Amino acid sequence: MTLARLAALHGVATEYAPSEGVTVTVPEATVVAVLRALDVDASTPRALAAALGAAERAARDRLLPPAVVRWRAEPKERREPTDPRDPRDPKKPPWPGEPGDGGHGDDESDGGDGGGGGGGHGGDAGDARITPGPSGPYALRLPSGTRITVTTEDGRTVTGRNWRGLPLGVHRLTAQAPDGRTATAALIVAPARVPAPPGRSYGLLVQLYSLLSARSWGMGDLGDLSELADWAARTHGAGFVQVNPLHAAVPGAPADPSPYRPSSRRFPDPVHLRIEDVPEFGYVAPARQGELERILADAAELRERVLGKGALIDRDAVWDVKRRALELIHTVELGPGRRAAYHDFLAEHGRALEDHATYQALAERHGPHWRRWPDGLRDPRRAEAAVRADAALAERADFHCRLAWLTDQQLAAAAATARDAGMPVGIVHDLAVGVHPDGSDAWAQQHVFAAGMSVGAPPDAFNARGQDWGLPPWRPDALAAEGYAPYRGLLRALLRHAGALRIDHVMGLFRLWWVPEGGTPDQGTYVRYDAEAMLAVLALEAHRAGAAVVGEDLGTVEPGVREELARRGVLGTSVLWFERDWAGAGAGGIAGRPLRPEEWRADCVATVTTHDLPPTAARLTGSHVALRHRLGLAGGDVARERVRDAAETAEWLGLLTRLGYLPEGPGDEAAEIRAFHRFLAATPARLVGVWLPDAVGDRRPQNLPGTWDAYPNWRLPLADPEGQPLTLEELASSLRAHDLLRGLAERFGAHTAPPGARPV
């Protein structure tokens, strides 16, 4: 019990419930290892007793929680509390200043419920109460006479409890008790909800690398993204294009092709640049034109290998050619206006960009595994001085800063193109759940990452051993101590040019499954984050950017999480194959019936499939079953699985036919895919996403979970049903894609090309 109490005080679970009525006890060794990663020693009985005593004293004596949240303009509806400690419990006494309190008003004029907010007396009688978020283990009370001071983001000082005058932002709250104790905490003043997408619309979901045009250099780029958005909006009335994470990859070859294991989530990868769109491209010195011509010839060969010779996308080769071109371009002097814009970018991103560029320069010389670097370079501050003292390294660091700026400019251009073409949402960017342990973020922010830990998922029906994603988690205590600055900076960078942001594994805002190094995924445990603070920062930054937020909430989701996300305006993700009446499931795990359109939730992005699932054409033909068995990913009898899979597909097709979405009747693959999307359009979902391979009948999954080198994950170009690569130009002239998108445009009332017009 002593270890359990200590773990609870630090947000570490000692047991968890994978399903209703089932409780799993976490191995004691796991709990001790996770506590060690939080700098808490529980390795011996004596150390455990000392750590528990220190934690309980800190809990008893502390004046403030690590973060205080003040929601502005709370929604009027209130969900029923599921936990007696829930700060939204209507039975709790009101905040100072709320109706029924009888004190001086400190609430917003909307009469919000105050959940998670903070208040304090500036010398008045009585106790001031501050309620932590739902992950906070204690309720705190400030002693009578405690003085409250707030230093706002812009440097102003506010004393007393004039909460109404505080602007939105992350401020610094200081409490001074009469007994001499002082404490500081982040005070997050946030809008109650993230912005909603404007109306209902449909859009395309694309892995950008897979979409090559006749101008691509071996993989899709930001020029292709602009063209796709322009065409989809103007010709088919699409409201958004959602892309895979464009985060910077770990340098070196062979690179990890997964966009979900990046080096840095804050800065984009220049491999996505359209080289010819860089303004300085046209001013390379005449003496170096021959070198440029050779680069262009190599780029054409890369494109031909993928589109004409059936080769896989080779990110390493693409980057090698683009790097050579960018080094040539870097020799061109920036014009006065361009130089001023570049300097503005450097000033705006400050130390974060300098750290990233320093890492890139050092990785070129010493390799990407920063733990193997010379001692003096493992510390970012010492490394920064070393780079400045080395002219060659300093030049490379400036080169990488310039690349970040150029990529940011092309991201801005893609966003502007989507907006100017009439997309109400625009480009939807994707935030990966974590970063590679050898990458830039893990090096630059060592103090906020948990050493010796990896993020994953517990065992479930799809993975009996659980999952280890190899991504170091943020320490919740370090995030709070930093005022959530790393998280705020990350969100702000991603939202710069986003109409919306998709958050992979959004449940990680509440808790993450930590797996100790050397252990198996089933030997992990959950660690809680201050969800109230994480959501408040998200709402604040989304509000400032005017962007909607989509949470990928598939898989194991603890009770109350989807409700809280919806309460804050975060859209969920609903995939057709999982939308069944699970409450009505039969014995033996037999799924219930498919949900009818009116039974779907409204606050979601509705799709038929995702990048981690088979394309719809593969489902309809059963080819995904054969693929899994060929690669040894499925046990049991292949014939039995085919029968079960065919029955599930037939069940959905039967529902589509009965509801009138498949008037042609089963048998025509393209018609069936159109029917699935008609069905999605009939749901109340705010956004409907079309997986781009579904528009052309591509049967190959972009990613096959559970494989590494047995399947070419993240390296396949968009293709037709026979596996022949299709260019962006061929997509735009595809009658199959035209029929699907035209039907959706009609159902969403979107502007489209004139009737009878052929696709261009």
C-alpha positions in Angstrom: 0.0 0.0 0.0 2.9 2.3 0.6 4.1 2.0 -3.0 0.5 2.5 -4.2 0.2 5.7 -2.2 3.5 7.1 -3.5 2.6 6.2 -7.1 -0.8 7.8 -6.8 0.8 11.1 -5.6 2.9 11.1 -8.8 0.1 10.1 -11.1 1.5 6.6 -11.7 -1.1 3.7 -12.0 -0.6 0.5 -10.0 -3.5 -1.2 -11.7 -5.7 -0.6 -14.7 -8.9 -1.8 -16.2 -8.5 -2.9 -19.9 -12.2 -3.8 -20.1 -15.3 -3.6 -18.0 -15.0 -5.9 -15.0 -11.3 -6.7 -15.5 -8.5 -5.2 -13.4 -4.8 -5.8 -14.1 -2.2 -5.3 -11.4 0.9 -3.5 -12.6 4.2 -5.3 -11.7 5.9 -3.6 -8.8 9.2 -3.4 -10.7 7.4 -1.3 -13.4 6.0 1.1 -10.8 9.5 1.5 -9.3 11.1 2.1 -12.7 8.5 4.7 -13.7 9.0 6.5 -10.4 12.7 6.5 -10.9 12.2 8.2 -14.3 10.3 10.9 -12.3 13.3 11.2 -10.0 11.6 9.4 -7.2 13.5 6.6 -5.5 11.4 3.6 -4.3 14.0 1.0 -4.8 14.3 -0.1 -1.2 11.9 0.0 1.8 13.9 2.8 3.4 13.9 4.8 0.2 10.2 4.2 -0.4 9.3 5.4 3.1 11.5 8.5 2.7 10.0 9.3 -0.7 6.4 8.8 0.5 7.0 11.1 3.5 8.5 13.8 1.3 5.6 13.6 -1.2 3.0 13.7 1.5 4.7 16.7 3.2 4.9 18.5 -0.2 1.2 17.8 -0.8 0.2 19.1 2.7 2.4 22.2 2.6 2.1 23.3 -1.0 0.1 26.5 -1.6 -0.6 26.0 -5.3 -0.9 23.2 -7.8 1.7 23.1 -10.6 -0.9 24.8 -12.9 -4.1 26.6 -12.4 -6.7 26.8 -15.2 -9.2 29.5 -15.7 -11.8 28.7 -18.4 -13.4 31.7 -20.0 -17.0 31.6 -21.2 -17.8 28.1 -20.0 -20.4 26.1 -21.9 -23.8 26.1 -20.2 -24.2 22.3 -20.4 -22.7 20.2 -17.6 -21.9 16.6 -17.9 -22.7 14.3 -15.0 -19.6 13.7 -12.9 -18.2 10.2 -12.7 -15.8 10.8 -9.9 -16.6 12.4 -6.6 -13.3 14.3 -6.9 -14.3 15.7 -10.2 -14.0 19.5 -10.1 -17.1 19.8 -12.3 -19.2 18.2 -9.6 -22.3 20.5 -9.2 -22.4 19.6 -5.5 -19.1 21.4 -4.9 -19.3 24.8 -3.3 -19.0 27.6 -5.9 -15.9 29.5 -6.7 -15.4 32.8 -5.0 -17.5 35.3 -6.9 -19.8 32.7 -8.5 -23.6 32.6 -7.9 -24.2 31.4 -4.3 -20.7 32.3 -3.0 -21.6 35.6 -1.5 -18.1 37.0 -2.0 -16.6 39.5 -4.4 -17.1 38.6 -8.1 -14.0 37.1 -9.8 -15.7 35.0 -12.4 -16.3 35.9 -16.0 -19.6 37.6 -16.9 -20.9 34.4 -18.5 -21.3 32.7 -15.2 -19.0 29.8 -16.0 -18.9 26.8 -13.7 -15.3 27.4 -12.8 -14.1 23.8 -13.2 -10.3 23.8 -12.9 -10.0 27.5 -12.4 -8.4 29.4 -9.6 -9.3 32.2 -7.2 -7.6 33.9 -4.3 -8.2 36.5 -1.6 -6.0 39.6 -1.3 -6.3 39.9 2.5 -10.1 39.2 2.9 -11.3 36.9 5.7 -11.9 33.3 5.0 -10.1 30.7 2.9 -9.5 31.0 -0.9 -10.0 27.8 -2.8 -8.1 26.6 -5.9 -9.3 23.3 -7.5 -6.8 21.4 -9.6 -7.7 19.6 -12.8 -9.1 16.1 -12.8 -5.7 14.5 -12.7 -4.7 16.5 -9.6 -4.5 14.2 -6.5 -5.4 16.8 -3.9 -7.8 19.6 -3.2 -6.0 22.7 -2.1 -7.0 25.6 0.1 -5.1 28.9 0.5 -4.9 30.2 4.1 -6.8 33.3 5.0 -4.8 36.5 4.2 -2.8 34.9 1.3 -1.8 37.5 -1.2 -2.2 36.7 -4.9 -0.2 38.3 -7.7 -0.4 37.5 -11.4 2.3 38.5 -13.9 0.7 38.4 -17.3 2.3 37.3 -20.6 2.9 40.9 -21.5 4.6 41.7 -18.2 1.7 43.5 -16.4 1.2 42.8 -12.7 -2.3 42.2 -11.3 -2.9 41.8 -7.6 -5.9 40.7 -5.6 -8.5 38.6 -7.3 -9.5 40.6 -10.3 -9.8 37.5 -12.6 -12.2 39.3 -15.0 -9.5 41.6 -16.2 -7.0 38.9 -17.1 -6.4 38.3 -20.8 -6.2 35.0 -22.4 -2.7 33.5 -22.1 -0.3 31.6 -19.8 0.5 33.9 -16.9 2.5 33.4 -13.7 0.6 33.2 -10.5 2.3 33.9 -7.2 0.8 33.2 -3.7 2.3 34.6 -0.5 0.9 33.1 2.7 0.9 34.9 6.1 3.3 32.3 7.5 5.9 33.3 4.9 5.4 30.4 2.5 5.4 31.4 -1.2 4.6 29.4 -4.3 4.3 30.1 -8.1 2.3 28.3 -10.7 1.3 28.7 -14.3 -2.1 30.3 -14.6 -3.7 29.4 -17.9 -6.6 31.6 -19.0 -8.2 29.8 -21.9 -11.4 29.9 -24.0 -13.8 27.2 -23.0 -13.7 25.5 -26.4 -11.5 25.3 -29.5 -12.9 26.9 -32.6 -15.4 24.8 -34.5 -15.0 24.1 -38.2 -17.1 26.4 -40.3 -20.2 24.3 -41.2 -20.1 20.8 -42.6 -17.7 19.8 -45.4 -15.8 16.9 -46.8 -12.1 16.6 -47.7 -9.3 14.4 -48.8 -6.9 12.5 -46.6 -3.5 12.0 -48.2 0.0 10.8 -47.3 1.8 13.6 -49.1 5.0 11.6 -50.0 2.7 9.2 -51.9 1.3 11.8 -54.3 3.8 12.5 -57.0 3.2 14.9 -59.9 5.1 15.3 -63.1 7.2 17.9 -61.3 8.0 15.9 -58.1 11.5 14.8 -57.3 10.7 11.2 -56.4 8.1 11.9 -53.7 5.2 14.3 -53.2 6.0 17.8 -52.1 4.5 21.0 -50.9 4.0 22.2 -54.4 1.9 19.1 -55.0 -0.1 19.8 -51.8 -0.9 23.3 -53.1 -2.0 21.8 -56.5 -4.1 19.1 -54.8 -5.9 21.7 -52.6 -6.5 24.1 -55.5 -7.9 21.3 -57.7 -10.0 19.6 -55.0 -11.6 22.9 -53.9 -12.2 24.5 -57.3 -13.3 21.4 -59.2 -15.0 19.4 -56.4 -15.9 21.8 -53.6 -13.7 20.0 -51.1 -13.4 21.8 -47.7 -10.0 20.5 -46.5 -7.0 18.4 -47.2 -5.5 16.4 -44.3 -1.9 15.4 -44.6 0.4 13.1 -42.7 2.8 14.6 -40.2 5.4 16.8 -42.0 7.8 16.8 -39.0 11.5 16.8 -39.5 12.9 13.3 -39.8 16.0 12.0 -38.0 19.0 12.8 -40.3 21.2 10.1 -41.8 20.6 7.0 -43.9 18.8 4.8 -43.9 16.1 7.2 -42.5 13.1 5.9 -40.6 10.3 6.3 -43.3 7.6 6.6 -40.7 6.3 10.2 -40.4 5.2 9.2 -36.8 8.8 8.8 -35.4 10.2 12.2 -36.2 13.3 14.0 -35.0 11.4 17.2 -34.2 7.7 17.8 -34.2 8.2 21.6 -34.0 10.0 22.0 -37.3 9.0 20.7 -40.7 11.2 18.5 -42.9 12.8 20.3 -45.9 12.5 17.1 -47.9 9.0 18.3 -48.7 10.3 21.5 -50.4 9.4 22.1 -54.1 12.9 23.2 -55.1 11.9 25.2 -58.2 9.5 27.3 -56.0 12.4 28.7 -53.9 12.9 32.2 -55.3 16.7 32.0 -55.2 16.6 28.9 -57.5 16.5 31.0 -60.6 19.6 33.0 -59.6 22.2 30.2 -59.2 25.4 31.5 -60.7 26.0 30.7 -64.4 29.3 29.0 -63.5 27.3 26.4 -61.5 24.5 25.8 -64.0 26.1 22.6 -65.1 26.0 21.3 -61.6 22.3 22.3 -61.4 21.5 20.5 -64.6 23.0 17.3 -63.3 20.9 17.6 -60.1 17.8 18.1 -62.2 18.6 15.1 -64.3 19.0 13.0 -61.1 15.7 14.3 -59.9 14.0 13.3 -63.1 15.5 9.8 -62.8 14.1 9.5 -59.2 10.7 10.4 -60.5 10.9 8.0 -63.4 12.0 5.1 -61.2 8.9 5.5 -59.0 6.3 6.4 -61.7 7.6 4.4 -64.6 9.7 1.5 -63.2 7.8 0.5 -60.1 10.4 1.5 -57.5 9.5 2.3 -54.0 9.7 5.9 -52.8 13.3 6.4 -51.6 13.3 9.3 -49.1 17.0 9.1 -48.6 17.7 9.4 -52.3 15.2 12.3 -52.6 16.9 14.1 -49.8 20.4 13.6 -51.2 19.3 15.3 -54.5 17.4 18.1 -52.8 20.2 18.7 -50.3 22.6 19.2 -53.2 20.2 21.6 -54.9 19.6 23.5 -51.6 23.3 23.9 -51.0 23.6 25.5 -54.4 20.7 27.8 -53.7 22.3 28.7 -50.4 25.2 30.3 -52.2 22.7 32.9 -53.7 22.6 36.1 -51.6 19.2 37.0 -50.3 17.7 40.2 -51.4 17.1 42.9 -48.8 13.4 42.1 -48.3 14.0 38.4 -48.2 16.9 38.8 -45.7 14.6 40.9 -43.5 11.9 38.2 -43.6 14.5 35.6 -42.8 15.8 37.5 -39.8 12.2 38.0 -38.6 11.8 34.2 -38.7 15.0 33.7 -36.8 13.9 36.1 -34.1 10.4 34.6 -33.9 11.6 31.1 -33.3 14.6 32.0 -31.2 16.4 29.3 -29.2 14.2 26.5 -30.3 15.2 27.0 -33.9 18.9 27.5 -32.9 18.8 24.2 -31.0 17.3 22.3 -33.9 19.8 23.7 -36.4 22.7 23.0 -34.1 21.5 19.4 -33.7 21.3 19.1 -37.5 24.8 20.4 -38.0 26.3 18.2 -35.3 24.4 15.1 -36.6 26.0 15.7 -40.0 29.4 15.5 -38.4 28.9 13.0 -35.6 25.9 11.0 -36.6 22.3 11.3 -35.3 22.8 9.3 -32.1 23.5 12.2 -29.8 24.2 10.0 -26.8 27.3 8.9 -28.6 28.6 12.4 -29.3 31.6 13.8 -27.4 30.7 14.7 -23.8 30.8 18.5 -24.5 28.2 18.2 -27.2 25.5 16.2 -25.4 24.5 19.4 -23.5 22.7 21.8 -25.9 24.1 24.9 -24.2 27.7 23.7 -24.4 27.1 22.5 -27.9 25.8 25.9 -29.0 29.0 27.5 -27.9 31.1 24.9 -29.7 29.2 25.4 -32.9 29.6 29.2 -32.8 33.4 28.7 -32.3 33.6 26.4 -35.4 33.1 28.3 -38.6 32.2 25.2 -40.7 29.6 24.1 -38.1 28.2 27.6 -37.8 27.7 27.8 -41.5 25.9 24.4 -41.5 23.6 25.6 -38.7 22.7 28.7 -40.7 22.0 26.4 -43.6 19.5 24.4 -41.6 17.9 27.5 -40.2 17.4 28.7 -43.8 15.8 25.4 -44.7 13.3 25.7 -41.9 12.4 29.1 -43.1 12.0 28.0 -46.7 9.8 25.1 -45.7 7.7 27.4 -43.5 7.2 29.7 -46.5 5.9 26.9 -48.7 3.6 25.7 -45.9 2.2 29.2 -45.8 1.8 29.2 -49.6 -0.1 25.9 -49.5 -2.4 27.2 -46.7 -3.0 30.4 -48.7 -3.8 28.4 -51.9 -6.4 26.3 -50.1 -8.0 29.4 -48.5 -8.0 31.3 -51.8 -9.6 28.3 -53.6 -12.5 28.5 -51.2 -11.7 25.7 -48.7 -13.6 26.6 -45.4 -11.1 24.6 -43.4 -8.0 24.3 -45.5 -4.9 22.3 -44.7 -5.3 19.9 -41.7 -1.9 19.1 -40.3 -1.1 16.1 -38.2 0.7 16.0 -34.8 2.5 12.7 -34.0 2.3 11.3 -30.5 6.0 11.6 -29.8 9.5 11.9 -31.2 12.5 9.6 -31.9 14.8 9.2 -28.9 17.8 10.0 -31.1 16.3 13.2 -32.6 16.5 16.9 -32.2 13.7 17.4 -29.7 14.9 14.6 -27.4 18.4 16.2 -27.4 17.3 19.8 -27.0 14.6 19.1 -24.3 16.3 16.3 -22.3 15.0 17.8 -19.1 11.3 17.3 -20.1 11.6 13.7 -21.4 11.5 10.7 -19.1 14.8 8.8 -19.4 14.6 5.1 -19.9 10.9 5.1 -20.9 9.0 4.6 -24.1 5.3 5.3 -25.1 3.1 2.5 -26.2 -0.2 0.8 -25.6 -1.3 -2.0 -23.2 -2.4 -5.4 -24.5 -5.8 -5.4 -26.2 -7.9 -7.6 -28.5 -5.7 -6.6 -31.5 -2.3 -6.8 -29.8 -2.1 -9.5 -27.1 1.4 -8.3 -26.0 0.7 -4.6 -26.2 2.7 -2.1 -28.3 6.0 -0.2 -27.7 6.3 2.7 -30.1 9.9 3.6 -29.1 9.0 7.3 -28.3 10.2 8.8 -25.1 7.3 10.5 -23.1 7.2 14.0 -21.7 7.4 14.1 -17.9 4.2 15.7 -16.6 6.0 17.3 -13.7 8.6 18.9 -15.9 6.0 20.2 -18.4 4.1 21.9 -15.5 7.4 23.3 -14.1 8.1 24.9 -17.5 4.6 26.4 -17.6 3.9 24.0 -20.5 6.3 26.0 -22.7 7.5 23.0 -24.8 3.9 22.0 -25.5 2.8 25.6 -26.2 5.7 26.1 -28.6 4.9 22.9 -30.4 1.3 23.7 -30.9 2.0 27.3 -32.0 4.4 26.1 -34.6 2.1 23.5 -36.1 -0.9 25.8 -36.0 0.9 28.6 -37.9 -0.4 27.4 -41.3 -3.2 25.0 -40.3 -6.9 25.3 -40.8 -7.2 22.4 -38.3 -4.9 20.2 -36.4 -5.2 16.4 -36.0 -3.7 15.0 -32.8 -2.6 11.4 -33.0 -3.6 9.3 -30.0 -5.3 12.3 -28.4 -5.9 10.2 -25.2 -2.3 11.1 -24.4 -3.4 14.4 -23.2 -4.9 12.5 -20.2 -2.6 9.5 -19.7 0.1 7.6 -21.6 1.3 4.0 -21.4 4.9 4.1 -20.3 7.1 1.0 -21.0 10.4 0.8 -19.1 13.5 0.2 -21.2 14.2 -3.5 -21.5 10.7 -4.5 -20.6 8.0 -5.8 -22.8 4.9 -3.6 -23.7 2.7 -5.6 -21.4 4.9 -4.7 -18.5 4.1 -1.0 -18.7 1.7 1.3 -16.8 -0.3 4.4 -17.3 1.1 7.8 -16.2 -1.4 10.7 -15.8 -1.0 14.2 -17.2 -2.9 17.3 -16.0 -5.5 17.0 -18.7 -7.2 20.2 -17.6 -4.0 22.2 -18.3 -3.2 20.3 -21.5 -6.6 21.0 -22.9 -6.5 24.6 -21.8 -3.2 25.2 -23.6 -4.6 23.5 -26.7 -7.8 25.6 -26.6 -5.7 28.8 -26.1 -3.4 28.1 -29.1 -6.1 26.9 -31.3 -8.1 30.0 -30.5 -5.2 32.2 -31.4 -4.7 30.4 -34.7 -8.4 30.2 -35.5 -8.0 26.5 -36.1 -10.2 23.5 -35.3 -8.8 20.4 -33.6 -9.4 16.7 -34.4 -8.5 14.0 -31.9 -7.6 10.5 -33.1 -9.5 8.7 -30.3 -9.5 5.1 -31.6 -8.5 2.2 -29.5 -8.5 2.0 -25.7 -10.2 5.1 -24.4 -11.0 5.5 -20.7 -14.5 6.5 -19.6 -15.1 10.2 -19.7 -12.3 11.2 -22.1 -14.4 11.4 -25.2 -17.0 13.5 -23.3 -14.4 15.9 -22.0 -12.9 16.3 -25.4 -16.3 17.0 -26.9 -17.0 19.5 -24.1 -13.9 21.4 -25.2 -14.8 21.3 -28.9 -12.3 18.7 -30.0 -13.7 16.6 -32.8 -13.3 12.8 -32.6 -12.5 10.3 -35.3 -15.1 7.8 -36.4 -14.1 5.0 -38.8 -16.9 3.1 -40.4 -15.7 -0.4 -39.7 -15.7 0.3 -36.0 -19.0 2.1 -35.8 -21.2 -0.8 -34.5 -23.5 -1.3 -31.6 -20.9 -2.6 -29.2 -23.3 -2.4 -26.3 -25.4 -4.9 -28.1 -22.5 -7.3 -28.9 -23.2 -10.9 -28.4 -21.4 -13.5 -26.4 -17.9 -14.5 -27.5 -17.1 -11.0 -28.6 -19.4 -11.0 -31.6 -19.9 -7.4 -32.7 -23.3 -5.8 -32.7 -25.0 -4.5 -35.7 -23.6 -1.6 -37.8 -24.8 1.8 -36.7 -27.2 3.6 -39.0 -26.2 7.1 -40.1 -28.4 8.9 -37.6 -26.8 7.0 -34.7 -23.3 8.4 -35.4 -21.9 11.2 -33.3 -21.8 14.7 -34.8 -18.6 16.0 -33.3 -16.2 13.9 -35.4 -14.4 13.4 -38.7 -16.1 10.4 -40.3 -14.0 8.2 -42.6 -14.3 4.7 -44.1 -10.7 3.8 -43.4 -7.3 5.3 -42.3 -3.6 5.0 -43.1 -3.3 2.1 -40.6 -6.2 0.1 -42.1 -6.7 -1.6 -45.5 -8.1 0.6 -48.3 -11.8 0.1 -49.0 -11.1 -1.7 -52.2 -8.9 -4.3 -50.3 -11.8 -4.8 -47.8 -14.3 -5.4 -50.6 -12.0 -7.9 -52.4 -10.6 -9.6 -49.3 -7.1 -9.0 -50.5 -6.0 -7.6 -47.1 -6.7 -11.0 -45.5 -4.4 -12.7 -48.0 -1.7 -10.1 -47.4 -1.8 -10.5 -43.6 -1.6 -14.3 -43.8 1.2 -14.1 -46.4 3.2 -12.0 -44.0 2.4 -14.1 -40.9 0.5 -11.4 -39.2 -2.7 -13.5 -38.6 -3.0 -16.8 -36.9 -5.6 -19.4 -37.4 -7.3 -20.6 -40.6 -7.1 -18.2 -43.5 -10.3 -19.7 -45.0 -12.2 -19.1 -41.8 -10.9 -15.5 -41.6 -12.0 -14.9 -45.2 -15.5 -16.1 -44.4 -15.7 -13.9 -41.3 -14.4 -10.9 -43.2 -16.7 -11.4 -46.1 -19.7 -11.7 -43.8 -18.8 -8.4 -42.1 -18.4 -6.7 -45.5 -21.7 -8.2 -46.7 -23.4 -6.9 -43.6 -22.4 -3.4 -44.4 -23.3 -3.7 -48.0 -26.7 -5.0 -47.1 -27.3 -2.0 -44.9 -26.2 0.4 -47.7 -28.6 -1.4 -50.1 -31.5 -1.3 -47.7 -31.0 2.4 -47.0 -30.8 3.3 -50.7 -27.1 4.3 -50.8 -26.3 1.4 -53.2 -29.0 1.5 -55.9 -26.7 -0.4 -58.2 -26.6 -3.3 -55.8 -23.5 -5.2 -54.7 -20.9 -6.3 -57.2 -19.4 -3.1 -58.6 -16.4 -2.1 -56.5 -16.4 1.6 -57.5 -20.1 1.9 -56.9 -19.8 0.3 -53.5 -17.0 2.7 -52.5 -19.3 5.6 -53.6 -22.1 4.1 -51.5 -19.9 4.0 -48.4 -19.2 7.7 -48.8 -22.9 8.5 -49.4 -23.5 6.8 -46.1 -20.9 9.0 -44.4 -22.4 12.1 -45.9 -25.8 11.1 -44.3 -24.3 11.0 -40.8 -24.3 14.2 -38.7 -20.5 14.2 -38.8 -19.1 17.7 -39.0 -16.3 16.6 -41.4 -16.2 13.6 -43.8 -12.8 12.4 -45.0 -12.0 10.5 -48.2 -8.9 8.4 -48.0 -7.3 9.4 -51.4 -6.4 5.8 -52.4 -10.2 5.0 -52.1 -10.9 7.6 -54.8 -8.8 5.6 -57.4 -9.3 2.0 -56.1 -5.8 1.5 -54.7 -5.7 -1.8 -52.7 -2.4 -1.5 -50.9 -2.3 -0.1 -47.3 0.2 2.7 -46.8 1.2 1.2 -43.4 0.7 -2.4 -42.1 1.1 -2.3 -38.3 3.2 -5.1 -37.0 5.7 -5.1 -39.9 9.0 -3.4 -40.3 10.9 -4.7 -43.3 8.4 -7.3 -44.5 6.2 -4.7 -46.0 7.1 -1.3 -47.6 5.4 0.9 -45.1 5.3 4.6 -45.9 7.0 4.1 -49.3 4.2 3.4 -51.7 3.0 5.9 -54.4 -0.7 6.4 -55.1 -1.7 3.7 -57.5 -4.7 2.3 -59.5 -6.4 -1.0 -58.7 -3.6 -2.9 -60.6 -0.9 -1.2 -58.6 0.3 1.1 -61.4 1.4 4.5 -59.9 -0.8 7.4 -60.7 0.4 11.0 -60.8 -1.5 14.0 -59.5 -2.3 14.9 -63.1 -3.8 11.4 -63.7 -5.8 11.7 -60.4 -7.3 14.9 -61.6 -8.4 13.3 -64.9 -9.7 10.1 -63.3 -13.4 9.5 -64.0 -13.6 7.1 -61.0 -12.3 9.9 -58.6 -14.5 12.4 -60.4 -17.7 10.4 -59.8 -16.9 9.9 -56.1 -16.0 13.5 -55.4 -18.8 14.9 -57.5 -21.3 12.9 -55.5 -19.9 14.2 -52.2 -19.9 17.7 -53.4 -23.6 17.5 -54.3 -24.5 16.1 -50.9 -22.5 18.8 -49.1 -23.9 21.6 -51.3 -20.4 22.6 -52.3 -19.5 24.6 -55.4 -18.3 22.4 -58.2 -17.3 22.6 -61.8 -20.3 23.2 -64.2 -22.5 20.2 -65.0 -21.1 18.2 -67.8 -17.6 19.5 -67.4 -14.9 16.8 -67.7 -12.3 16.6 -65.0 -9.1 18.4 -65.8 
